[in-house]
C-alpha cells in the first residue's frame, strides 16, 4: 500500500481525526488529505489491477508464442489501462501514421493527464467530513442537502442567529450583500432552475428523501433502473437464443460450452431501483462526497471475473486423416472482483466505516 502524498496540507486547527496506518483496503491509496477549521477532504485513488495482468490474457491476440511453442490464448474481457493506452499511442506516433502527433507530443499529453489523475488509477473518489458546532445545526445542514435536491436553492435554508433556520434569501447576511433588485432576479432564477430540475428528475422517476445509512441519518436518492426497464421491455419481444459457443467479447470460441472455460454465473436480475447516498450525519459531523454514491453502484466483491494472472493449460487432441494434431490452450481460471483487486462495494463500506468510527466518539 502506498503512503499518502507527502505534500498533503495539514490542519492548523484542532479538527483532525486519527486513522490506522493501513486503513484503506487493497489497491486503495490516500492521494491527499486537506484540512480546514470545519472540514477534512480526502482524495482517494484505486490502483488499476490490470496493470499487473498477464499480458497474454489482455492482448486480444488469439495465438501467442510461449517458449517457442504456439499456444491458443483464451483472453479475458479487460477494461484496459491508461498506461497501455499511452504506450499504444506512442507506438502509433513513432510510425508516423498519426498525422500531427509525435512521440514527444504524446509524452506531453501523458504528463498533463497524470497531473489531473495518475494513470495507475482506474478511479478516484472524494469524501469530506464537515464539522458543525452542535447536532442541531448539523441536522439542519443535512436537511439542506435534501432541500437543494427537492426544491433547489429556493428552498435552501441557513441557520439563523437565534438558532432557527431561515430561507436563503431571507437571511440577514445574504441581504446585506444584495440589492432588492438582485434578490428578486436571483429568486426568479432559483425558481426556474428548481422547476426544470423537478421535471428532469420526474422523467427518470428520481426521488430524494431522508433515510439511514450505517444506522445514521442520511439523504438518499432513488430512481428507476434503466437496465430493469430495458429487460422488462425485452420480455415482450421474441427471445434471442445466442449460439452456445458465443463468447462475451464477440466472435466464437471453439471451447465455449464444453465446460473447459471458466463458467460465468447467471447474473442476478437487476433491481427495480438505483439507490445512492448523498450525505450521512454522525452527531455533529456530515459526510459527503462521491464515495457515498458508490456504496451500491460498485459491484460486489463476489462478482465473477476471470483471473488476471492465474491460468491453466488444456491440451486438445484431434485426429485428421489419420494424423494426430495437438493444440495447447491457455485459459484463465475463474475468480472474483475481490480476489483480482477491482474496486467493490465492500471496500467502499470499509472505508466509510473507518471514517465514521474515527468521529463517532468525538461528538
Buried (B, 14 or more C-beta within 10 A) or exposed (E): EEEBEEEBEEBEEEBEBEBEEEBBBBBBBBBBBBBBEEBBBBBBBBBBBBBEBBEBBBBEEEEBEEEEEEBBBBBBEBEEBBBBEBEEBBEBBEEEEBEEBEBEBBBEEBEEBBEEBBBBBBBBBBBBBBBBEEBEBBBBBBBBBBBBBBBBBBBBBBBBEEEEBBBBBEBEEBEEEEEEEEBEEBBEEBBEEBEEBBEEBEEEBBBBEBEEBBEBBBBBBBBBBEEBEEEEEEEEEEEEEEEEBBBEEEEEBEBBEEEBBBEEEEEEEBEEBBBBBBBBBBBBBBBBBBBBBBBBEBBEBEBBBBBBBBBEEBEBEEEEEEEEEEBEBBBBEBBBBBBBBBBBBBBBBBBBEBBBBBBEEBE
